[in-house]
Amino acid sequence: DHPARERRRADEALQAAGHAARVEHPSAIDGISFVPTLAGHKQSKKHTYLYWQFNEQGVLKEAISAGTWKLIRFKEKGRPERLELYNLQTDIGERKDVSKENPARVKELYAQIKKVKQPSENPTFDWSDMEK
């Protein structure tokens, strides 16, 4: 019950092995260590949402997961964006897009995507051209 991302894992692997963390990572990373969970302790901090993006076959995909909801944004260069919303509590396989029935939830999660999205530090992952 502890969603995680890969950006801080080297640091956490050292912690879990009993070594002081020696790995430098940018201070802007908003990750939460899952080492307490591995050690059998109650996790004191949890993310209120998870956001990620990737480019697959020329389609920019962004997703945000918050509580039981997941919003996915699809964007191809030169084409309008497409949004899909899923209720993961009732549809873990993401088979039924419920965006039309939940416009307020779509608006809320879409605003959160816009708020947290940051330019990539690595030019390989700069997909801003897709927004055109």
DSSP file with accessible surface (Angstrom, degrees, kcal/mol):
  #  RESIDUE AA STRUCTURE BP1 BP2  ACC     N-H-->O    O-->H-N    N-H-->O    O-->H-N    TCO  KAPPA ALPHA  PHI   PSI    X-CA   Y-CA   Z-CA
    1    1 A D              0   0  176      0, 0.0     0, 0.0     0, 0.0     0, 0.0   0.000 360.0 360.0 360.0  35.1    0.0    0.0    0.0
    2    2 A H        -     0   0   36     44,-0.1    44,-0.0     2,-0.0    32,-0.0  -0.731 360.0-153.2-137.3  86.8    2.9    2.3   -0.7
    3    3 A P        -     0   0   78      0, 0.0     2,-0.3     0, 0.0    44,-0.2  -0.317  23.5-174.7 -57.9 144.1    3.2    3.5   -4.3
    4    4 A A        -     0   0   51     27,-0.1     2,-0.3    46,-0.0    29,-0.1  -0.959  21.2-147.3-143.0 158.3    6.8    4.4   -5.2
    5    5 A R        -     0   0   95     -2,-0.3     3,-0.5     1,-0.0     4,-0.1  -0.801  25.8-120.2-120.9 167.8    8.9    5.9   -8.0
    6    6 A E  S >  S+     0   0  121     -2,-0.3     3,-1.4     1,-0.2     4,-0.3   0.623  85.5  92.0 -87.8 -11.3   12.5    5.0   -9.0
    7    7 A R  T 3  S+     0   0  132      1,-0.3    -1,-0.2     2,-0.1     3,-0.2   0.765  96.7  32.4 -63.5 -27.3   14.3    8.3   -8.5
    8    8 A R  T 3> S+     0   0   42     -3,-0.5     4,-1.9     1,-0.1    -1,-0.3   0.314  85.6 107.4-109.4   9.4   15.4    7.8   -4.9
    9    9 A R  H <> S+     0   0   56     -3,-1.4     4,-2.4     1,-0.2     5,-0.2   0.824  72.8  56.7 -66.9 -32.6   15.9    4.0   -4.9
   10   10 A A  H  > S+     0   0   63     -4,-0.3     4,-1.9     2,-0.2    -1,-0.2   0.943 109.7  47.9 -62.2 -44.4   19.7    3.9   -4.8
   11   11 A D  H  > S+     0   0    8     -3,-0.3     4,-2.1     1,-0.2    -2,-0.2   0.932 113.3  47.6 -59.0 -45.0   19.6    6.0   -1.6
   12   12 A E  H  X S+     0   0    2     -4,-1.9     4,-2.8     1,-0.2    -1,-0.2   0.851 105.9  57.7 -70.2 -32.7   17.0    3.8   -0.1
   13   13 A A  H  X S+     0   0   64     -4,-2.4     4,-1.6     2,-0.2    -1,-0.2   0.921 108.3  47.3 -63.2 -41.5   18.8    0.6   -1.0
   14   14 A L  H  <>S+     0   0   49     -4,-1.9     5,-2.7     2,-0.2     4,-0.3   0.923 112.3  49.6 -64.7 -42.2   21.8    1.9    1.0
   15   15 A Q  H ><5S+     0   0   65     -4,-2.1     3,-1.7     1,-0.2    -2,-0.2   0.931 109.9  50.5 -61.2 -45.2   19.6    2.8    3.9
   16   16 A A  H 3<5S+     0   0   58     -4,-2.8    -1,-0.2     1,-0.3    -2,-0.2   0.828 106.8  55.1 -63.8 -30.2   17.9   -0.7    3.9
   17   17 A A  T 3<5S-     0   0   66     -4,-1.6    -1,-0.3    -5,-0.2    -2,-0.2   0.464 123.6-105.7 -81.8  -1.2   21.4   -2.3    3.9
   18   18 A G  T < 5S+     0   0   67     -3,-1.7     2,-0.3     1,-0.3    -3,-0.2   0.605  79.2 127.5  89.8  12.2   22.2   -0.4    7.0
   19   19 A H      < -     0   0   94     -5,-2.7    -1,-0.3    -6,-0.2    -2,-0.1  -0.770  67.1-104.5-100.7 148.2   24.6    2.1    5.4
   20   20 A A        -     0   0   71     -2,-0.3     2,-0.2     1,-0.1    -1,-0.0  -0.430  49.4 -96.4 -64.7 141.3   24.3    5.9    5.8
   21   21 A A        +     0   0   50      1,-0.2    -1,-0.1    -2,-0.1   -10,-0.1  -0.442  50.8 165.6 -64.8 124.0   22.9    7.4    2.7
   22   22 A R        +     0   0  167     -2,-0.2     2,-0.5   -11,-0.1    -1,-0.2   0.275  38.4 110.5-119.2   3.4   25.7    8.7    0.5
   23   23 A V        -     0   0   55    -15,-0.1     2,-0.4   -12,-0.1    -2,-0.0  -0.728  60.6-140.6 -88.5 126.9   23.9    9.2   -2.8
   24   24 A E        +     0   0  178     -2,-0.5    -2,-0.1   -13,-0.0   -13,-0.0  -0.687  27.8 170.1 -83.1 133.5   23.4   12.7   -3.9
   25   25 A H        -     0   0   62     -2,-0.4   -17,-0.0     4,-0.0   -18,-0.0  -0.987  42.9 -84.2-140.2 152.3   20.0   13.5   -5.4
   26   26 A P    >   -     0   0   53      0, 0.0     3,-1.4     0, 0.0     0, 0.0  -0.226  32.1-131.8 -56.4 142.4   18.4   16.8   -6.4
   27   27 A S  T 3  S+     0   0  128      1,-0.3    -3,-0.0     3,-0.1     0, 0.0   0.732 101.4  68.6 -69.1 -19.6   16.6   18.5   -3.5
   28   28 A A  T 3   +     0   0   72      2,-0.1    -1,-0.3     0, 0.0     2,-0.2   0.578  70.0 113.1 -78.0  -7.8   13.5   19.1   -5.6
   29   29 A I    <   -     0   0   30     -3,-1.4    -4,-0.0     1,-0.1     0, 0.0  -0.487  54.7-158.8 -67.4 129.2   12.7   15.4   -5.7
   30   30 A D        +     0   0  104     -2,-0.2    -1,-0.1     2,-0.1    -2,-0.1   0.068  40.2 139.7 -99.2  25.9    9.5   14.9   -3.8
   31   31 A G        -     0   0   20      1,-0.0     2,-0.4    16,-0.0   -27,-0.1  -0.233  43.4-143.2 -70.2 157.6   10.0   11.2   -3.1
   32   32 A I        -     0   0   28     13,-0.0   -24,-0.1    15,-0.0    15,-0.1  -0.988  24.6-115.1-122.2 128.5    9.2    9.6    0.2
   33   33 A S        -     0   0   22     -2,-0.4    12,-0.2     1,-0.1     4,-0.2  -0.337  17.7-164.1 -63.7 138.0   11.4    6.8    1.5
   34   34 A F     >  +     0   0   50      1,-0.1     4,-1.9     2,-0.1     3,-0.4   0.306  64.0 104.1-103.2  10.5    9.8    3.3    1.7
   35   35 A V  H  > S+     0   0   24      1,-0.2     4,-2.1     2,-0.2     6,-0.2   0.905  75.0  57.3 -59.3 -41.2   12.6    2.0    4.0
   36   36 A P  H  4>S+     0   0   42      0, 0.0     5,-2.9     0, 0.0    -1,-0.2   0.913 106.4  50.3 -57.3 -38.2   10.4    2.2    7.1
   37   37 A T  H >45S+     0   0   62     -3,-0.4     3,-1.6     1,-0.2    -2,-0.2   0.925 109.4  50.3 -63.7 -43.2    7.9   -0.1    5.4
   38   38 A L  H 3<5S+     0   0  109     -4,-1.9    -1,-0.2     1,-0.3    -3,-0.1   0.832 108.1  54.1 -63.1 -31.4   10.6   -2.6    4.5
   39   39 A A  T 3<5S-     0   0   62     -4,-2.1    -1,-0.3    -5,-0.2    -2,-0.2   0.409 122.9-106.3 -84.2   1.6   11.7   -2.5    8.1
   40   40 A G  T < 5S+     0   0   68     -3,-1.6     2,-0.2     1,-0.3    -3,-0.2   0.604  77.7 130.3  87.0  11.3    8.2   -3.4    9.3
   41   41 A H      < -     0   0  125     -5,-2.9    -1,-0.3    -6,-0.2     2,-0.2  -0.631  67.3 -94.7 -95.6 159.1    7.3    0.1   10.6
   42   42 A K        -     0   0  191     -2,-0.2     2,-0.5    -3,-0.1    -1,-0.1  -0.496  41.2-116.0 -70.9 135.1    4.2    2.0    9.8
   43   43 A Q        -     0   0   22     -2,-0.2    -1,-0.1     1,-0.2    -9,-0.1  -0.635  27.8-169.4 -74.2 120.0    4.7    4.5    7.0
   44   44 A S        +     0   0  112     -2,-0.5     2,-0.4     1,-0.1    -1,-0.2   0.777  68.0  48.1 -85.1 -26.9    4.3    8.0    8.4
   45   45 A K        +     0   0  138    -12,-0.2     2,-0.3     2,-0.0    -1,-0.1  -0.910  62.7 177.9-116.5 143.9    4.2    9.9    5.1
   46   46 A K        -     0   0  120     -2,-0.4     2,-0.2   -44,-0.0   -44,-0.1  -0.991  31.8-110.4-139.4 148.7    2.2    9.1    2.0
   47   47 A H        -     0   0   55     -2,-0.3     3,-0.1   -44,-0.2   -16,-0.0  -0.527  12.3-151.0 -72.3 143.7    1.8   10.8   -1.3
   48   48 A T  S    S+     0   0  117      1,-0.2    19,-0.3    -2,-0.2     2,-0.3   0.670  82.7   0.5 -85.3 -18.5   -1.5   12.5   -2.0
   49   49 A Y        -     0   0   52     17,-0.2     2,-0.4     2,-0.0    -1,-0.2  -0.976  62.3-139.9-157.5 162.0   -0.9   11.8   -5.7
   50   50 A L  E     -A   65   0A  28     15,-2.1    15,-2.6    -2,-0.3     2,-0.4  -0.999  19.8-171.5-126.3 135.2    1.6   10.3   -8.1
   51   51 A Y  E     +A   64   0A  31     -2,-0.4     2,-0.3    13,-0.2    13,-0.2  -0.971  11.8 159.4-125.7 140.7    2.3   12.0  -11.5
   52   52 A W  E     -A   63   0A  69     11,-2.2    11,-2.7    -2,-0.4     2,-0.3  -0.983  15.7-163.7-153.2 161.6    4.4   10.6  -14.3
   53   53 A Q  E     +A   62   0A  55     -2,-0.3     2,-0.3     9,-0.2     9,-0.2  -0.986  10.8 166.9-145.3 152.9    4.9   11.1  -18.1
   54   54 A F  E     -A   61   0A  78      7,-2.5     7,-3.2    -2,-0.3     2,-0.5  -0.976  30.9-123.2-158.6 163.3    6.4    9.2  -20.9
   55   55 A N  E     -A   60   0A  55     -2,-0.3     2,-0.5     5,-0.2     5,-0.2  -0.965  27.8-179.9-115.4 120.8    6.6    9.2  -24.7
   56   56 A E  E >   -A   59   0A  90      3,-2.5     3,-1.3    -2,-0.5    -2,-0.0  -0.969  69.0 -25.3-128.4 113.6    5.5    6.0  -26.4
   57   57 A Q  T 3  S-     0   0  192     -2,-0.5    -1,-0.1     1,-0.3     3,-0.1   0.881 127.4 -46.4  53.6  44.1    5.5    5.8  -30.2
   58   58 A G  T 3  S+     0   0   40      1,-0.2     2,-0.5    18,-0.0    19,-0.5   0.592 114.8 113.9  79.6  11.2    5.2    9.5  -30.7
   59   59 A V  E <   -AB  56  76A  23     -3,-1.3    -3,-2.5    17,-0.1     2,-0.4  -0.966  60.2-141.3-118.3 119.2    2.4    9.9  -28.1
   60   60 A L  E     -AB  55  75A   1     15,-3.0    15,-2.4    -2,-0.5     2,-0.5  -0.665  22.3-168.1 -74.9 127.1    3.1   11.9  -25.0
   61   61 A K  E     +AB  54  74A  40     -7,-3.2    -7,-2.5    -2,-0.4     2,-0.4  -0.987   9.5 178.3-122.1 127.5    1.3   10.2  -22.1
   62   62 A E  E     -AB  53  73A   1     11,-2.3    11,-3.3    -2,-0.5     2,-0.4  -0.967   5.4-176.4-122.9 145.0    0.9   11.9  -18.7
   63   63 A A  E     -AB  52  72A   4    -11,-2.7   -11,-2.2    -2,-0.4     2,-0.4  -0.992  12.7-168.8-142.3 147.1   -0.9   10.3  -15.8
   64   64 A I  E     -AB  51  71A   0      7,-2.2     7,-2.5    -2,-0.4     2,-0.5  -0.998   6.4-164.7-134.1 133.1   -1.9   11.4  -12.3
   65   65 A S  E     +AB  50  70A  27    -15,-2.6   -15,-2.1    -2,-0.4     2,-0.4  -0.986  14.3 167.5-119.6 124.1   -3.2    9.0   -9.7
   66   66 A A  E >   - B   0  69A  24      3,-2.6     3,-2.2    -2,-0.5     2,-0.2  -0.958  62.0 -43.8-140.5 118.0   -4.9   10.4   -6.6
   67   67 A G  T 3  S-     0   0   72     -2,-0.4    21,-0.0   -19,-0.3   -18,-0.0  -0.410 124.9 -19.8  62.4-126.0   -6.9    8.2   -4.2
   68   68 A T  T 3  S+     0   0   48     -2,-0.2    20,-3.4    -3,-0.1    21,-0.6   0.431 122.1  90.4 -93.0   2.1   -9.1    5.9   -6.3
   69   69 A W  E <   -BC  66  87A  34     -3,-2.2    -3,-2.6    18,-0.2     2,-0.4  -0.767  48.6-175.0-107.3 146.3   -8.9    8.1   -9.4
   70   70 A K  E     -BC  65  86A  32     16,-2.1    16,-2.5    -2,-0.3     2,-0.5  -0.984   5.0-166.5-138.1 124.3   -6.5    8.1  -12.4
   71   71 A L  E     -BC  64  85A   0     -7,-2.5    -7,-2.2    -2,-0.4     2,-0.4  -0.938   5.6-165.5-109.5 131.5   -6.4   10.6  -15.2
   72   72 A I  E     -BC  63  84A  19     12,-2.9    12,-2.4    -2,-0.5     2,-0.5  -0.969   2.9-159.8-118.3 132.4   -4.4    9.9  -18.3
   73   73 A R  E     -BC  62  83A   5    -11,-3.3   -11,-2.3    -2,-0.4     2,-0.4  -0.950   4.4-165.3-111.5 128.6   -3.6   12.6  -20.9
   74   74 A F  E     +BC  61  82A  27      8,-3.0     8,-2.4    -2,-0.5     2,-0.4  -0.948  10.9 176.2-112.6 131.2   -2.7   11.6  -24.4
   75   75 A K  E     -B   60   0A  16    -15,-2.4   -15,-3.0    -2,-0.4     2,-0.4  -0.967  10.1-175.0-142.2 122.4   -1.1   14.2  -26.7
   76   76 A E  E >   -B   59   0A  81     -2,-0.4     3,-2.2     4,-0.3   -17,-0.1  -0.906  43.7 -93.4-108.9 144.6    0.3   13.8  -30.2
   77   77 A K  T 3  S+     0   0  113    -19,-0.5    54,-0.1    -2,-0.4    53,-0.1  -0.309 110.9  10.0 -57.3 130.5    2.1   16.7  -32.0
   78   78 A G  T 3  S+     0   0   65     54,-3.1    -1,-0.3    52,-0.3    53,-0.1   0.493 113.0  94.7  80.1   3.2   -0.4   18.6  -34.1
   79   79 A R  S <  S-     0   0  146     -3,-2.2    -1,-0.2    53,-0.4    -3,-0.2  -0.912  81.6 -97.0-125.1 155.4   -3.5   16.9  -32.7
   80   80 A P        -     0   0  117      0, 0.0    -4,-0.3     0, 0.0     2,-0.0  -0.322  45.8-104.8 -66.7 151.3   -5.8   17.8  -29.8
   81   81 A E        -     0   0   70     -6,-0.1     2,-0.4    50,-0.1    -6,-0.2  -0.320  29.0-148.2 -71.0 159.8   -5.2   16.2  -26.5
   82   82 A R  E     -C   74   0A 125     -8,-2.4    -8,-3.0     2,-0.0     2,-0.4  -0.997   7.7-158.5-131.6 135.1   -7.4   13.4  -25.2
   83   83 A L  E     -C   73   0A  40     -2,-0.4     2,-0.4   -10,-0.2   -10,-0.2  -0.933   7.0-173.8-117.0 138.9   -8.2   12.7  -21.5
   84   84 A E  E     -C   72   0A  34    -12,-2.4   -12,-2.9    -2,-0.4     2,-0.4  -0.995   6.3-160.8-130.3 139.2   -9.4    9.5  -19.9
   85   85 A L  E     -C   71   0A   0     -2,-0.4    13,-3.1   -14,-0.2     2,-0.4  -0.959   7.5-173.2-121.9 136.3  -10.5    9.0  -16.3
   86   86 A Y  E     -C   70   0A  18    -16,-2.5   -16,-2.1    -2,-0.4     2,-0.8  -0.982  23.8-141.1-130.2 142.1  -10.7    5.8  -14.4
   87   87 A N  E >>  -C   69   0A  31     -2,-0.4     4,-1.9     9,-0.4     3,-0.7  -0.884  18.0-166.7 -96.6 103.6  -12.0    4.8  -11.0
   88   88 A L  T 34 S+     0   0   34    -20,-3.4     4,-0.2    -2,-0.8   -19,-0.1   0.693  80.9  64.9 -70.1 -17.4   -9.4    2.3   -9.9
   89   89 A Q  T 34 S+     0   0  149    -21,-0.6    -1,-0.2     1,-0.2     3,-0.2   0.882 119.8  21.3 -71.7 -35.0  -11.5    1.1   -7.0
   90   90 A T  T <4 S+     0   0  113     -3,-0.7    -2,-0.2   -22,-0.2    -1,-0.2   0.553 136.0  35.1-107.3 -10.5  -14.2   -0.3   -9.4
   91   91 A D    ><  +     0   0   25     -4,-1.9     3,-2.0     1,-0.1    -1,-0.2  -0.499  57.0 162.1-145.3  67.5  -12.0   -0.6  -12.5
   92   92 A I  T 3  S+     0   0  137      1,-0.3    -4,-0.1    -3,-0.2    -1,-0.1   0.798  79.1  58.8 -62.8 -24.8   -8.5   -1.6  -11.7
   93   93 A G  T 3  S-     0   0   48     -3,-0.1    -1,-0.3    -5,-0.0    -5,-0.1   0.457 105.5-128.7 -84.6  -0.2   -7.9   -2.8  -15.3
   94   94 A E    <   +     0   0   57     -3,-2.0    -2,-0.1    -7,-0.1     3,-0.1   0.934  62.5 137.2  52.4  56.3   -8.8    0.7  -16.7
   95   95 A R        +     0   0  219      1,-0.2     2,-0.6    -4,-0.1    -1,-0.1   0.706  54.7  57.5-101.5 -25.8  -11.3   -0.6  -19.1
   96   96 A K  S    S-     0   0  113     -5,-0.1     2,-0.5    -9,-0.1    -9,-0.4  -0.904  70.8-148.8-118.0 107.8  -14.1    2.0  -18.7
   97   97 A D        +     0   0   55     -2,-0.6     3,-0.2     1,-0.1   -11,-0.2  -0.599  16.7 179.6 -70.6 119.5  -13.3    5.7  -19.3
   98   98 A V     >  +     0   0   23    -13,-3.1     4,-0.8    -2,-0.5     3,-0.2   0.065  44.1 114.8-111.6  24.5  -15.6    7.7  -17.0
   99   99 A S  T >4 S+     0   0   13    -14,-0.4     3,-0.7     1,-0.2     7,-0.2   0.878  74.4  53.8 -63.7 -37.6  -14.4   11.1  -17.9
  100  100 A K  T 34 S+     0   0  178      1,-0.2    -1,-0.2    -3,-0.2    -2,-0.1   0.854 110.9  46.3 -66.6 -33.5  -17.8   12.2  -19.4
  101  101 A E  T 34 S+     0   0  108     -3,-0.2    -1,-0.2     1,-0.2    -2,-0.2   0.578 118.7  41.9 -83.5 -11.1  -19.6   11.2  -16.2
  102  102 A N    <X  +     0   0   49     -4,-0.8     4,-2.1    -3,-0.7     3,-0.3  -0.398  60.9 152.5-134.6  58.4  -17.1   13.0  -13.9
  103  103 A P  H  > S+     0   0   89      0, 0.0     4,-2.6     0, 0.0     5,-0.2   0.852  75.8  55.0 -62.3 -32.5  -16.2   16.4  -15.5
  104  104 A A  H  > S+     0   0   77      2,-0.2     4,-2.4     1,-0.2     5,-0.1   0.912 108.8  47.7 -66.8 -40.2  -15.4   18.0  -12.1
  105  105 A R  H  > S+     0   0   84     -3,-0.3     4,-2.6     2,-0.2     5,-0.3   0.904 111.7  50.8 -66.4 -41.0  -12.9   15.2  -11.2
  106  106 A V  H  X S+     0   0   19     -4,-2.1     4,-2.8    -7,-0.2     5,-0.2   0.949 111.2  48.4 -59.9 -46.9  -11.3   15.5  -14.7
  107  107 A K  H  X S+     0   0  165     -4,-2.6     4,-2.2     1,-0.2    -2,-0.2   0.915 112.6  48.7 -60.5 -43.9  -11.0   19.3  -14.2
  108  108 A E  H  X S+     0   0  105     -4,-2.4     4,-1.7     2,-0.2    -1,-0.2   0.943 116.0  41.1 -62.3 -50.4   -9.5   18.9  -10.7
  109  109 A L  H  X S+     0   0    4     -4,-2.6     4,-2.3     2,-0.2    -2,-0.2   0.872 112.8  54.5 -70.5 -35.3   -6.9   16.2  -11.8
  110  110 A Y  H  X S+     0   0   55     -4,-2.8     4,-2.3    -5,-0.3    -1,-0.2   0.918 107.3  51.1 -63.6 -42.0   -6.1   18.1  -15.0
  111  111 A A  H  X S+     0   0   57     -4,-2.2     4,-2.0    -5,-0.2    -1,-0.2   0.891 108.8  52.1 -61.1 -38.4   -5.3   21.2  -13.0
  112  112 A Q  H  X S+     0   0   50     -4,-1.7     4,-2.3     2,-0.2     5,-0.2   0.907 107.0  52.4 -66.2 -40.2   -3.0   19.2  -10.8
  113  113 A I  H  X S+     0   0    0     -4,-2.3     4,-1.9     1,-0.2    -2,-0.2   0.952 110.7  47.6 -58.4 -47.7   -1.1   17.8  -13.8
  114  114 A K  H  < S+     0   0   96     -4,-2.3    -1,-0.2     1,-0.2    -2,-0.2   0.870 112.4  50.9 -62.8 -34.5   -0.6   21.4  -15.0
  115  115 A K  H  < S+     0   0  163     -4,-2.0    -1,-0.2    -5,-0.2    -2,-0.2   0.899 117.4  35.3 -70.8 -41.2    0.6   22.4  -11.6
  116  116 A V  H  < S+     0   0   24     -4,-2.3    -2,-0.2    -5,-0.1    -1,-0.2   0.656  86.8 111.3 -94.0 -14.8    3.1   19.7  -11.0
  117  117 A K     <  -     0   0   59     -4,-1.9   -65,-0.0    -5,-0.2    -4,-0.0  -0.387  45.4-177.7 -64.6 131.4    4.5   19.2  -14.5
  118  118 A Q        -     0   0  126     -2,-0.1     3,-0.1     0, 0.0    -2,-0.0  -0.959  32.2 -98.3-129.4 150.0    8.1   20.4  -14.8
  119  119 A P        -     0   0  123      0, 0.0     2,-0.2     0, 0.0     7,-0.1  -0.352  47.9-105.2 -63.8 146.5   10.5   20.6  -17.7
  120  120 A S        -     0   0   46      5,-0.2     6,-0.0     1,-0.1     0, 0.0  -0.482  12.9-146.2 -73.8 142.7   13.0   17.7  -17.8
  121  121 A E  S    S+     0   0  149     -2,-0.2    -1,-0.1     1,-0.1     5,-0.1   0.733  88.6  68.4 -75.0 -23.7   16.6   18.3  -16.8
  122  122 A N  S >  S-     0   0   69      1,-0.1     3,-2.1     3,-0.1    -2,-0.1  -0.872  76.8-147.0-101.8 119.9   17.6   15.8  -19.5
  123  123 A P  G >  S+     0   0  107      0, 0.0     3,-1.6     0, 0.0    -1,-0.1   0.775  96.0  69.5 -58.4 -24.2   17.1   16.9  -23.1
  124  124 A T  G 3  S+     0   0  102      1,-0.3    -3,-0.0    -3,-0.0    -4,-0.0   0.831 105.0  41.5 -60.3 -30.5   16.4   13.3  -24.1
  125  125 A F  G <  S+     0   0  104     -3,-2.1     2,-1.0   -71,-0.0    -1,-0.3   0.102  81.7 118.6-107.5  20.9   13.2   13.6  -22.1
  126  126 A D    <   +     0   0   83     -3,-1.6     3,-0.3     1,-0.1    -5,-0.0  -0.779  27.4 163.0 -87.9 102.8   12.2   17.1  -23.2
  127  127 A W    >   +     0   0   47     -2,-1.0     3,-1.9     1,-0.2     4,-0.4   0.057  32.9 119.1-107.9  21.1    8.9   16.4  -25.0
  128  128 A S  G >   +     0   0   74      1,-0.3     3,-1.5     2,-0.2     4,-0.2   0.797  66.2  69.4 -60.4 -25.0    7.7   20.0  -25.0
  129  129 A D  G >  S+     0   0   68     -3,-0.3     3,-1.3     1,-0.3    -1,-0.3   0.776  87.1  67.0 -62.6 -25.2    7.6   19.9  -28.8
  130  130 A M  G <  S+     0   0   21     -3,-1.9   -52,-0.3     1,-0.2    -1,-0.3   0.733  86.2  70.0 -67.0 -22.4    4.7   17.5  -28.5
  131  131 A E  G <         0   0   61     -3,-1.5    -1,-0.2    -4,-0.4    -2,-0.2   0.607 360.0 360.0 -73.7 -11.3    2.5   20.3  -27.1
  132  132 A K    <         0   0  154     -3,-1.3   -54,-3.1    -4,-0.2   -53,-0.4  -0.342 360.0 360.0 -79.5 360.0    2.4   22.1  -30.5
